[in-house]
């Protein structure tokens, strides 16, 4: 299982690094996924998560990059550090540094939480 998760994370690293967020989500999210940003209410279900991402991406005017580093896999859980930069249509530049904790099942993400500063 560890190798499968590591391979999926390397693929995610490539997709997200190119700004292909929707493609990555369509490929790796389970239908009943739960995603939670920091202490916000979790989003439940692949379609809900995809729509939220589409809504966010519709405001992005410049993608500055997404970097994944320091990947760790333990059983069906993975962790990695991510750095993301983008600018939205109101001119705001966003910089996120976060740790992602992901639970996997059958090659799909079933639960993910983002911890960031």
C-alpha positions in Angstrom: 0.0 0.0 0.0 2.8 2.4 0.8 4.2 2.3 -2.7 0.8 2.9 -4.2 0.3 5.9 -2.0 3.8 7.2 -2.7 3.2 6.8 -6.5 -0.1 8.6 -6.2 1.5 11.5 -4.3 4.2 11.8 -6.9 1.5 12.0 -9.6 -0.4 14.6 -7.5 2.8 16.6 -7.1 3.1 16.8 -10.9 -0.6 17.6 -11.5 -0.8 20.2 -8.7 2.6 21.7 -9.7 1.0 22.4 -13.1 -2.1 23.9 -11.6 -4.2 21.0 -12.7 -6.3 21.0 -9.5 -9.6 19.8 -11.0 -7.9 17.0 -12.9 -6.1 15.9 -9.7 -9.4 15.9 -7.7 -11.3 14.1 -10.4 -8.6 11.4 -10.5 -8.0 10.9 -6.7 -11.0 11.9 -4.7 -13.4 9.2 -3.5 -17.1 9.9 -4.1 -17.7 10.2 -0.3 -14.5 12.2 0.4 -14.3 14.6 3.4 -12.0 17.6 2.9 -11.4 20.1 5.7 -9.5 23.4 5.5 -7.9 24.2 8.9 -10.8 24.6 11.4 -13.5 25.4 8.8 -16.5 23.1 8.3 -15.6 20.0 6.3 -16.8 19.7 2.7 -18.4 16.3 2.2 -18.6 14.5 -1.2 -16.5 14.7 -4.4 -19.0 16.9 -6.3 -19.2 19.4 -3.4 -15.4 19.6 -3.2 -15.1 20.0 -7.0 -17.6 22.8 -7.1 -15.9 24.6 -4.3 -12.6 24.3 -6.2 -14.1 25.5 -9.4 -15.5 28.5 -7.6 -12.1 29.4 -6.1 -10.3 28.8 -9.4 -12.7 31.2 -11.2 -11.2 34.0 -9.1 -7.6 33.1 -9.8 -5.9 35.4 -12.3 -2.3 34.2 -11.8 -1.0 30.9 -10.6 2.4 31.2 -8.9 2.9 27.5 -8.2 2.3 24.6 -5.9 5.2 22.7 -4.4 5.0 19.4 -2.4 7.9 18.3 -0.3 8.7 16.1 2.7 6.3 13.3 1.9 5.7 10.7 4.6 3.5 7.6 4.4 2.4 5.5 7.4 -0.1 2.8 6.7 -3.0 4.4 4.9 -2.1 7.9 6.0 0.2 10.4 4.2 1.6 13.7 5.2 3.3 16.4 3.1 4.3 20.0 3.2 2.8 22.2 0.5 3.6 25.8 -0.6 1.1 27.5 -2.9 1.0 31.0 -4.4 -1.8 32.6 -6.5 -3.4 36.0 -7.2 -7.1 36.5 -7.2 -9.1 38.9 -9.4 -9.3 41.5 -6.6 -5.5 41.8 -6.8 -4.8 39.9 -3.6 -1.7 37.8 -3.6 -2.1 34.6 -1.6 0.7 32.5 -0.1 -0.1 29.3 1.8 2.3 27.1 3.6 0.5 24.0 4.9 0.7 20.4 6.0 -1.7 18.0 4.3 -2.9 14.9 6.2 -4.5 12.4 3.9 -6.2 9.1 4.4 -6.3 6.7 1.4 -8.5 3.7 0.5 -8.3 1.7 -2.7 -6.1 4.4 -4.3 -8.5 7.2 -3.5 -8.5 10.0 -1.0 -11.3 9.5 1.5 -10.3 12.1 4.1 -8.0 15.1 3.9 -7.3 18.0 6.2 -5.1 21.0 5.5 -3.2 22.7 8.4 -1.7 26.0 7.5 -0.2 29.2 8.7 
